[in-house]
Amino acid sequence: MALLTIAGTGAGNALGGTFWEDLRDFMDCVRTRDDVRAVALTGAGETFSVGMDLRWYVVRLRRAQRSGDISFMDDDVRVLQRAVDAVAACPKPVLALIDGECTGAALELVSACDMRYATRRSHFALPEAELGVVADLGGLQRLPLLINQGHLRELAYTGRTVGAGRAARIGLVNDVYPDRTALHDAATELVGEIRRHPGHVMAGIKRVLDQVHEDDIRRGLEHAARWNSVHTGADGLRRAMTSRLQGVSAS
């Protein structure tokens, strides 16, 4: 099993900097390795990830505004989308091992994994609406394959936090374990079961399951990216992110 530990570029393993390129490169590498039969994503320390690194992204938005690049928001989100797509497209089974917080872009990321397992202290949220944007990294396209529309709309409309117990009841995670050690032990056992079967069969199962939804996911990603570019724009997103950061600092 190839284990990718998310260290992040900010507190709480916030996702920024080279993370997105590194993620895509990592997935591109393991997909061709015969010795890797499964991939697991986990977070460093006591948090899976708090989501997008807002400080990093605000700087990018300011640079784009100064350069007058009106296509930045459209183009940039597609770079991030491709990184998440690389997780979904990996022909090997991909597991998310979640301990602690998993919100925003992190929740969209794990929605691209084949299976999700969590500790009891884990919690989940999709708070993009608080920033005045539509979640655009695939969560709104892939989460309906995991949970029903009512639960998804509750998450997206309210941004409220869901604990591990409820996440398991609604199908967001496969199972919940007492702690990080038990979580990783269970993943090792699961991968042992996967290894009993031929790799090309696992790849075939994944391909057959995924191809039914690929066109809908692609169209949904395009629509979400365009919606945010038109209705929020780089300046609106920068101001919302800055306000959110100031609120966090004040608290």
N, C-alpha and C positions, 0 to 999 in steps of 0.2 A: 504494500500500500504506500502510495506517495502522499506524504503529509505536508500541506501548505499551511503555515502558521502566519496569520495576519498580524503584523506588528503595527501597521498604521503610521500616519505621519503626524498625528495629534493625539491628545488625551483620549483614552477610551478606544484606541485603535481606529481613529477617524481615517477615512479612506481618501487619500489625496496623493499628491506628488507622483512618483513613478509607480505607485501601486497598480494602477489600471493597466499600464503597459506590462508590468511584471506579471500580473495575473494572466493576461493574454498569452504572453511568451511561455509561461509555465504550463498552461493548458495545451498549447501547441506542441510543447516538448513531450509531455507525458503521453499524448495520444498516439505517438509512434513507437513508444518503448514497450517491447514485448514482456519485459520483466515487471511492468506495472500493470496490475490487474484491477486496481481501484484507486480512487483519489479521495482524500479527505481534507476539508477546510476547517480550520479551527482558529481561535483567536489567542493571542499572547496574553498571559496574565489572567485576570478575573473577568474580562469582558470580551465577548466575541467582536462586536464593533458597534459604535454609536452612529454609524452611517457616514455620510459625506463629510469631509473635512471642510467646514465652512470658511475657515480662515484662508485656506489654500485657494478655495474657489473664488472668494471675494477678490483676491489679488488678481486672479485670471480675468475676472469680469472688468476690473478697473483698467487693466492693460488693453483689453479688447475695446473698451470705450475710448481710451486715448488714441488708439490706432484707427478708430472709425470703422472697425471691422463689423459690419452689420450682420454678417453671416456666422459670427463666432458661436452664438448659442446653439444654432442649428447644427453646425459642424462638430462642435465639441461634445454635445450629448451623444452623437453617433459614435464617437471614439469610445466613450464610456459604455455605450450599448454593446459595442463589438466585444469588449472585454467580458461582459456578462454572457453574451452569446457564446463565447469560447468555452465557458463552463457548461452551458447547455449542450453544445455540439460535441463535447468530448465523447468518444465512443466507449470509454470506460465508465462504469458506475461511479458517480460522484456523491459523496456523503458530506453533509454539513454537521459538524459537532459543535453545538452551541452551548456556551456557558456564560451566563450574565446577559447583558443587554444586546439586542439585535434589532436595530431600528432603521427606518429609512432605506438608504441605498444598500445597507447590509441585509435587510429583509428581502429586498428585490434580488440581491445576489443569491441568497440561499434558496429563493424560489426557483432558480435555474438548476439547482442540484437535484439529483434523483431521489434522495432521501434526506430527512432532517431528524436529528436526535438532539435532545436538550437535557440540561440538568434542571433540578427543581427550582433553582434560583433564576432561571432564564426568564426573560420577558421580551415582548415584541410590540412594535408599533410602526405605523406608516404615516408619519406626521407631515408629509410634503404640503398638504393643504395649508398648514400654518405659515408656510413660506410663500403662499400664493401661487403654487405651481401644481401641476398634475404629475404624479409619479411617472417617470419616463424611462426607467431602466429595465422594464419588463415585468414589474410586479403586478400591474393591472392586467397584463396578458397571461402571466403564468400562474398567479395565485388562484384564478378560477378553476384551474385544473386540480387544485388541492382542497379548496374550501368552497362552500356554496356562496352564491351571490349575496345573500343577506349578511353573512359574516364579513365578506370582503368589503361590501359597501359601508358597513359599520366602521371597519378599520380605516377606510379611505376618507369617509366623510367626517369622522370625528378626530382621528389621530390618537385615539385612546390606546392605552397600554393593555396588552393581554398577557397574563401570566402563563407559565408553562403548563399548568393543569388544564386550563381552558384551551390553550393551543393544541394540546393533544386531543381534547374532546372534539374540536371542530376539524381536525385533520391537518392542521398546519405543521405539526411535527408527528413523526411516527411513534416515538416513545419518549418517556422521561425517566432519568436516572438520578439517584441521590446526590452524586457529586461528579466531579471531573474525572476521577479515576475510574469509577464505574462506567462512565460515558465512553471513555477510550477503550476500556476492556471489552465493552459490548461491540464497539466498532471493529476491533480486532477479530472477535468471534464471527461477526457478520462477514467480514472480508474472507475469512477462512472458508466459509460456506460458499461464497462467490467463486473462490479459486477452484472449487471442485468441478466447475463447469468450464467448457472450452471458451476462450476469450472471444472467438468469432461469434459464438452463440450469444454471449452477453451484448456484444456490439449489435448483433442482428435484432435482438429484443428491443434494445434502446432505439434503434433506427425505426422499427415498425411502430413503436409507441409514439415517437416524436413526429413523424412525417405527417400525421393526420392534422396536427395543429400548427405546422410551421408557417403556412401562408397567413393565417389569422394573426399569429404573433408578430410577423414581419409588418403587416399592415398596421397593427396596433402601435408598434414602436414608432413608425413613421408619423402616425397621427399625433401621438403624445408629444414627440419632439417638435412638431410644427405648431401645435397648440400653444405650448409654453413660449415659443419664439414670438408668436403673433400676439398673444394675449397678456403675457407678463413682460417679456423682453429682458435684455441683459441688465438695463438700469433698474427695472422693478425688482428683479431677483437680487441684485447687489444690495439694494436698500433693505429688502426683507431679511437677507442673511446678516447684514450688518446690525440691524435692529435685534435679531435673535441673539447674536453674539454679545451685544451690549447687555441684553436681559440676563444672559447666563452669567456674565461677569458681575453684574450688580447683585445677583443672588448669592 
